[in-house]
Amino acid sequence: MKTKLATAVCVLAITFGGVTSSRAAGDRDALVIVADALVIRPGCLVATAIGSALFVVTLPISAVSRSVKRTANTLVIKPARATFTRPLGDVEELADY
């Protein structure tokens, strides 16, 4: 068992000894796209669902005050646009929503 482990370690050391190191920091766009797809988009989807529910609850009040369009835009349309129409990885555009 010890000889197999020692052999495996030696083979890995020789194999990885010739590999040049590289940095992934130069590929920042890929990291932003992955973060957008895995964290930001689901968060925007949750915000859309919560905003839609809140819009339905506040609909009588906004109808009386004649602000249905503004309320719908703020609670439903802006989060939905941030979720579904924004290009993937374009997190700077989130400030507009």
Residue pairs with C-beta under 8 A, 6 or more apart in sequence:
24 31
29 89
32 89
32 91
33 88
33 89
35 91
36 88
36 89
36 90
36 91
37 88
40 91
40 94
41 83
41 88
44 79
44 82
44 83
45 83
47 79
47 82
47 83
48 76
48 79
48 80
48 83
51 74
51 75
51 76
51 79
52 75
52 76
54 75
55 71
55 72
55 75
55 76
58 71
58 75
59 68
59 71
62 68
62 70
62 71
78 97
79 97
81 97
82 93
82 94
82 97
86 93
86 94
86 97
87 93
